[in-house]
Amino acid sequence: MTATFMHLTDSHLELRARAQEFLSDHWSTVEQRAGSTETFRRTAIDAGLLYRWVPKAYGGAEMDSDVISEAIIDAEFRAVQAPGELDSIGARMVVPTLLEHANPALCKAFAGPTIVGQIRWCQGYSEPGVGSDLASVTTRATATDDRYWRIDGRKIWTSYAADADYVFVLARTDAADRGHDGLSYILVPMDQPGVRVEPIRQITGAATFNEVIFDDARTPLDHVVGEPGNGWTVATTTLRHERTMISGAGRLGTLFRALLRAYAARGAPHDPALAQRLMELRELVEVKRFATIEQAFGTAQDLTVLRLTDKLFQSAFQEKVAALAMDLLPSVAADLPRTEVVEARWVTQILGSLGLTIAGGTSNIQRDILARRGLGMPEQRRADQ
Ligand SMILES: Cc1cc2nc3c(=O)[nH]c(=O)nc-3n(C[C@H](O)[C@H](O)[C@H](O)COP(=O)(O)OP(=O)(O)OC[C@H]3O[C@@H](n4cnc5c(N)ncnc54)[C@H](O)[C@@H]3O)c2cc1C
């Protein structure tokens, strides 16, 4: 018998048919598409099509699943632009962290509302003077009595803080400890007098970044994820999920298709040099697609190392896309003035592309970890050590 690389089983084909039927029942009319996305997602969860990895007790569909099934559902939802699983800090970073480290009460309180977009989150890690060296955070959380933590300190580069309902804060709870010890991972409501958000305008013109000032902010004592003092382990779990979110194959494909549209929309004759560069990017999309399958089947030796290379791959890809878009833009501007909105999006993409080499851990740091974990090289010492 000839071995095939991959084929869909009967149950996969049946799942695809079920997803198509669900979408035709719930996402085909104008009224349905104009309805509440939260309600739609809840219906899709009840139908066993979204958040199959989240237990029922915490608002998910709780189904036996595999990566092919998830990819099938995702493809069907994307094909008709139906709201799928949220690509957000809450759904992709907080909820998996809670499932791994939090007690059932916290999972119950936060997971369900987060996966349908009812609770929005931001990440309180970086501080003025603390970035790559995350274990040096100085924000303090002190147990005031038997009910509350009191939080004091400043966080910076906090994406989406102005819209967030909650922030997960990495704070020092034990003043005697230094470095990785004595840190805790605490969930803090944003809407309170002790939390102030100051937007920071970026080069793109947007202000998704913020400085967040905690001055006698309060949160219940039981809002700590994992054990108090063990926040480093929890924080690195979230970072792992952040890298996976940033480097998803779906994002690469979406960006590539947008670039193809920009090429077609520029209204100029076929340009073999630009087409050549487009095809190089297409190759990278395919490489990533197969790498994702390889990882999903668990044949990869060291998933931690692969996830780090994933993020490096993604940021390099995004920089190449930005460089090509920059060469396409002048003709878009000259030939199609009505495409202002498209252009504005590309300008944001170009200006923002460098950000990915910094967010969630800089490329230098990723390479350093890769050298140690992947190649067994000795730890780098900084010049000031
Ligand atoms: C788009 C974007 C979104 C972000 N969102 C958030 C957010 O929501 N929440 C949050 O908390 N933070 C956020 N950040 C901040 C981000 O986590 C930090 O910028 C990042 O960790 C780097 O820290 P830093 O800026 O202080 O740079 P530094 O740590 O000061 O690094 C400066 C330079 O020195 C290099 N360097 C530092 N130490 C070493 C070393 N040991 N070995 C080799 N090179 C080294 C770095 O690679 C970098 O090139 C975001 C950043 C970006 C760009």
The ligand as a Gaussian input file, in Angstrom:
#p B3LYP/6-31G(d) Opt

LIG

0 1
 C        4.047000      45.450000      19.810000
 C        4.431000      45.286000      21.247000
 C        3.464000      44.932000      22.182000
 C        3.811000      44.808000      23.537000
 N        2.815000      44.520000      24.439000
 C        3.138000      44.379000      25.745000
 C        2.109000      44.099000      26.694000
 O        0.923000      44.022000      26.356000
 N        2.453000      43.951000      27.981000
 C        3.759000      44.032000      28.402000
 O        4.004000      43.832000      29.600000
 N        4.757000      44.343000      27.532000
 C        4.469000      44.526000      26.219000
 N        5.461000      44.833000      25.319000
 C        6.817000      45.076000      25.805000
 C        7.791000      43.962000      25.461000
 O        7.517000      42.793000      26.203000
 C        9.206000      44.498000      25.769000
 O        9.420000      45.619000      24.937000
 C       10.264000      43.456000      25.522000
 O       10.207000      42.449000      26.516000
 C       11.692000      44.066000      25.515000
 O       11.904000      44.831000      26.649000
 P       12.481000      46.322000      26.547000
 O       11.660000      47.076000      25.566000
 O       12.586000      46.859000      27.927000
 O       13.915000      46.176000      25.910000
 P       15.279000      45.723000      26.681000
 O       15.017000      44.530000      27.526000
 O       15.870000      46.934000      27.345000
 O       16.171000      45.315000      25.443000
 C       16.785000      46.282000      24.587000
 C       17.643000      45.530000      23.575000
 O       18.681000      44.800000      24.258000
 C       18.607000      43.399000      23.920000
 N       18.910000      42.590000      25.107000
 C       18.479000      42.817000      26.377000
 N       18.948000      41.846000      27.203000
 C       19.679000      40.985000      26.423000
 C       20.397000      39.775000      26.690000
 N       20.479000      39.250000      27.906000
 N       20.991000      39.152000      25.645000
 C       20.925000      39.648000      24.382000
 N       20.259000      40.813000      24.074000
 C       19.634000      41.461000      25.080000
 C       17.174000      43.171000      23.485000
 O       17.085000      42.067000      22.602000
 C       16.835000      44.488000      22.783000
 O       17.326000      44.457000      21.455000
 C        5.152000      44.999000      23.962000
 C        6.127000      45.362000      23.011000
 C        5.779000      45.507000      21.684000
 C        6.830000      45.928000      20.702000

